């Protein structure tokens, strides 16, 4: 029996919050919900803003 497995096309990471950092996770969720984004998209958008990743029209790229 042959099993066809597909290779992942994305990279996954784990982000952890300590017991004393649960408020940070709540703040993240509040902020992302205001922008109608999931956690992954919100974090990537903040990284792009912080690092100045832009496209040829000089706009900060935000993917959802």
Number of C-alpha atoms within 10 A of each C-alpha: 3 4 5 6 6 6 6 7 6 5 5 8 6 4 5 9 10 9 7 7 10 12 12 12 14 11 11 14 15 12 14 17 13 8 9 12 16 12 16 13 15 21 14 15 19 12 13 16 15 10 10 13 14 13 9 6 7 9 11 16 14 15 11 11
